[in-house]
Structures are given as structure tokens and as C-alpha cells.
């Protein structure tokens, strides 16, 4: 089981990475041969953001990404970050596994189903675009706080 340690304001790292940061002041990068990265964003978000009340916009994004976070956690996928309407996560890090392509695709399908169900109830719900790529990556701590 992966143990996590809270470091800084809101970033989580594995215990091993946190210990290395404490000891050496930096952490080594690692090469992963097979990681599956999921990128998603809201179609037409710039136009939506221009026309929408900022508080309502943030509330809506928060609702979506709260659900996305629960799906990602369910499939043991690592959330990398959100920036505005973009959501990025990856399977197969920091713990390597060979099942991450399947898990990420299942998570993407679940997110699509969730958004489709919301749209049936409310036509104003935004369309989400999802891209997935599997391949080698180099991952490490960039700066003092972020796992990338």
C-alpha cells in the first residue's frame, strides 16, 4: 500500500519522495516505461467564462472536478493538476503497474457517462473533451512542491 505524507500547503508525495526531499533538499526523477496520461478540458471554455458569473463558474468546475477526483481515486490514478478547465491525471505513477491503460480508459468512460447524465437533466451542462496517451515518462518533483 502506498503511504503518502502531506508536504507544503496542499501537495501530496509518497513517503519515500518526501523523505528524500527532507534529506537532500531535492528528489530524484524516475523513468516510467508505461504511464497512461489523461487530459480533459471543457469545450468552448473561454467563451463560457466570458459570459458566466465567476462564482457560478468556479462552483460548476468544482462540482465536476469533485466527481472526477472520486473517479480517479476509485481507479488508483494519480491526479497531477487542474488549471482552469483543464484536468490532468496519470495511471502507473508513482507506483508502476501494467494495468494503468485499462484503468485510465475506464475512468474516462465513467467521467463521460457522468457528464452525459448531467446533460440529460440540464442542457446547459458543458461538453468535456478527453485525450489519453500511454507511453514512457520521466516524473519528478519540480521546484519544491509539485510532483510532475
VOPAGU-2260 file (C-alpha; in pm, 1 decimal, decimal comma):
REM VOPAGU-2260
SITE   aa  ch    i         X         Y         Z
SITE  UNK   A    0       0,0       0,0       0,0
SITE  UNK   A    1     129,0     343,2     -93,4
SITE  UNK   A    2     183,3     571,1     202,1
SITE  UNK   A    3     151,8     944,8     149,5
SITE  UNK   A    4     284,0    1230,4     353,5
SITE  UNK   A    5     143,6    1580,0     339,9
SITE  UNK   A    6     406,6    1831,2     237,8
SITE  UNK   A    7     360,7    2207,0     196,3
SITE  UNK   A    8      14,8    2357,7     169,3
SITE  UNK   A    9    -173,0    2110,7     -48,1
SITE  UNK   A   10      67,5    1878,0    -226,9
SITE  UNK   A   11      93,7    1506,2    -152,5
SITE  UNK   A   12     400,9    1294,7    -224,9
SITE  UNK   A   13     494,6     938,3    -148,5
SITE  UNK   A   14     670,8     892,4     184,4
SITE  UNK   A   15     991,4     794,0       3,8
SITE  UNK   A   16     989,4    1112,5    -207,8
SITE  UNK   A   17     908,5    1329,3      93,8
SITE  UNK   A   18    1193,2    1168,8     290,5
SITE  UNK   A   19    1435,8    1227,3       2,4
SITE  UNK   A   20    1326,2    1592,9     -19,7
SITE  UNK   A   21    1381,0    1638,5     353,0
SITE  UNK   A   22    1720,8    1468,7     345,4
SITE  UNK   A   23    1871,8    1607,3      24,6
SITE  UNK   A   24    1660,2    1914,4     -45,0
SITE  UNK   A   25    1554,0    1763,7    -379,2
SITE  UNK   A   26    1420,1    1436,9    -514,6
SITE  UNK   A   27    1549,5    1222,9    -798,6
SITE  UNK   A   28    1343,3    1189,7   -1112,0
SITE  UNK   A   29    1226,3     844,8   -1215,4
SITE  UNK   A   30    1167,0     694,9   -1556,9
SITE  UNK   A   31     845,6     500,7   -1607,2
SITE  UNK   A   32     818,3     284,4   -1917,2
SITE  UNK   A   33     439,3     274,0   -1924,7
SITE  UNK   A   34     222,4     552,3   -1788,7
SITE  UNK   A   35    -120,6     647,9   -1915,2
SITE  UNK   A   36    -196,9    1018,8   -1902,4
SITE  UNK   A   37    -549,7    1158,0   -1927,2
SITE  UNK   A   38    -606,4    1520,3   -2026,8
SITE  UNK   A   39    -950,4    1675,1   -2021,7
SITE  UNK   A   40   -1093,3    2018,7   -2072,5
SITE  UNK   A   41   -1424,9    2193,1   -2128,8
SITE  UNK   A   42   -1513,0    2257,9   -2491,0
SITE  UNK   A   43   -1550,3    2632,6   -2555,0
SITE  UNK   A   44   -1447,0    2721,8   -2200,5
SITE  UNK   A   45   -1304,8    3065,2   -2284,9
SITE  UNK   A   46   -1636,4    3178,7   -2429,2
SITE  UNK   A   47   -1827,6    3023,2   -2136,8
SITE  UNK   A   48   -1601,0    3200,5   -1885,9
SITE  UNK   A   49   -1656,7    3537,2   -2054,9
SITE  UNK   A   50   -2034,6    3504,8   -2026,9
SITE  UNK   A   51   -2072,3    3347,6   -1683,6
SITE  UNK   A   52   -2069,0    3484,2   -1329,5
SITE  UNK   A   53   -1721,4    3398,2   -1187,6
SITE  UNK   A   54   -1859,3    3246,1    -865,8
SITE  UNK   A   55   -2103,0    3025,0   -1058,4
SITE  UNK   A   56   -1824,7    2924,8   -1296,8
SITE  UNK   A   57   -1598,4    2815,1   -1010,8
SITE  UNK   A   58   -1884,2    2632,3    -837,9
SITE  UNK   A   59   -1963,7    2441,0   -1157,7
SITE  UNK   A   60   -1599,3    2344,4   -1215,4
SITE  UNK   A   61   -1570,1    2242,4    -850,3
SITE  UNK   A   62   -1872,4    2011,8    -885,1
SITE  UNK   A   63   -1729,4    1846,0   -1195,7
SITE  UNK   A   64   -1380,0    1805,3   -1058,0
SITE  UNK   A   65   -1503,2    1682,0    -721,9
SITE  UNK   A   66   -1666,2    1394,9    -911,0
SITE  UNK   A   67   -1360,9    1347,6   -1136,9
SITE  UNK   A   68   -1141,7    1322,5    -824,7
SITE  UNK   A   69   -1357,7    1043,5    -684,2
SITE  UNK   A   70   -1339,5     851,1   -1014,4
SITE  UNK   A   71    -961,5     894,7   -1031,6
SITE  UNK   A   72    -925,4     773,1    -673,7
SITE  UNK   A   73   -1150,4     473,2    -742,2
SITE  UNK   A   74    -917,0     355,6   -1021,6
SITE  UNK   A   75    -593,9     431,4    -828,8
SITE  UNK   A   76    -493,4     705,2   -1070,8
SITE  UNK   A   77    -273,8     996,0    -963,0
SITE  UNK   A   78    -424,0    1341,7   -1008,3
SITE  UNK   A   79    -149,2    1563,7   -1145,2
SITE  UNK   A   80    -321,1    1902,0   -1156,1
SITE  UNK   A   81    -606,8    2122,7   -1262,1
SITE  UNK   A   82    -556,4    2455,6   -1432,1
SITE  UNK   A   83    -880,1    2639,1   -1501,3
SITE  UNK   A   84   -1088,4    2395,1   -1703,0
SITE  UNK   A   85    -802,4    2150,1   -1766,9
SITE  UNK   A   86    -776,9    1831,8   -1559,3
SITE  UNK   A   87    -472,7    1603,7   -1583,1
SITE  UNK   A   88    -413,4    1267,4   -1418,2
SITE  UNK   A   89    -194,1     963,5   -1479,7
SITE  UNK   A   90    -207,2     591,5   -1415,1
SITE  UNK   A   91     104,6     391,1   -1340,3
SITE  UNK   A   92     272,2     653,1   -1120,9
SITE  UNK   A   93     413,9     676,0    -861,8
SITE  UNK   A   94     360,0     301,2    -831,0
SITE  UNK   A   95     431,4     122,3   -1156,5
SITE  UNK   A   96     172,0    -120,9   -1290,9
SITE  UNK   A   97      75,0    -272,7   -1623,9
SITE  UNK   A   98    -299,1    -224,2   -1584,5
SITE  UNK   A   99    -294,6     155,9   -1599,0
SITE  UNK   A  100    -417,5     188,5   -1962,4
SITE  UNK   A  101    -732,8      -5,6   -1876,5
SITE  UNK   A  102    -787,8     184,3   -1552,2
SITE  UNK   A  103    -749,2     523,7   -1719,1
SITE  UNK   A  104    -985,6     431,0   -2003,1
SITE  UNK   A  105   -1243,2     303,1   -1751,3
SITE  UNK   A  106   -1211,8     628,5   -1557,9
SITE  UNK   A  107   -1255,2     831,8   -1878,1
SITE  UNK   A  108   -1566,7     633,9   -1971,9
SITE  UNK   A  109   -1709,0     689,4   -1624,6
SITE  UNK   A  110   -1644,6    1064,8   -1648,6
SITE  UNK   A  111   -1811,5    1073,2   -1991,9
SITE  UNK   A  112   -2113,9     885,0   -1856,9
SITE  UNK   A  113   -2137,9    1126,6   -1563,8
SITE  UNK   A  114   -2130,7    1429,8   -1793,4
SITE  UNK   A  115   -2382,3    1269,5   -2032,3
SITE  UNK   A  116   -2624,1    1206,2   -1744,7
SITE  UNK   A  117   -2589,3    1564,7   -1623,3
SITE  UNK   A  118   -2655,5    1693,0   -1975,1
SITE  UNK   A  119   -2979,8    1491,3   -1994,1
SITE  UNK   A  120   -3103,5    1679,1   -1686,6
SITE  UNK   A  121   -2965,8    2017,8   -1788,7
SITE  UNK   A  122   -2881,9    2108,4   -2149,1
SITE  UNK   A  123   -2660,3    2391,7   -2020,3
SITE  UNK   A  124   -2400,1    2141,8   -1892,9
SITE  UNK   A  125   -2070,0    2180,1   -2073,2
SITE  UNK   A  126   -1913,6    1926,6   -2307,8
SITE  UNK   A  127   -1590,5    1765,3   -2189,9
SITE  UNK   A  128   -1309,5    1663,6   -2424,1
SITE  UNK   A  129   -1078,8    1382,1   -2312,5
SITE  UNK   A  130    -745,4    1272,5   -2455,4
SITE  UNK   A  131    -542,9     971,5   -2342,6
SITE  UNK   A  132    -184,9     871,7   -2418,0
SITE  UNK   A  133      20,0     574,6   -2297,7
SITE  UNK   A  134     398,6     566,0   -2310,6
SITE  UNK   A  135     721,8     636,3   -2123,7
SITE  UNK   A  136     755,3     940,9   -1896,2
SITE  UNK   A  137    1009,0    1098,9   -1666,2
SITE  UNK   A  138     847,1    1206,0   -1339,0
SITE  UNK   A  139     985,4    1403,4   -1052,7
SITE  UNK   A  140     942,5    1694,6    -819,1
SITE  UNK   A  141     965,7    2026,7    -998,9
SITE  UNK   A  142    1059,8    2313,0    -773,4
SITE  UNK   A  143     983,1    2249,9    -408,4
SITE  UNK   A  144     618,7    2146,4    -410,3
SITE  UNK   A  145     487,2    1978,2    -726,9
SITE  UNK   A  146     504,5    1619,7    -846,2
SITE  UNK   A  147     509,5    1618,4   -1227,9
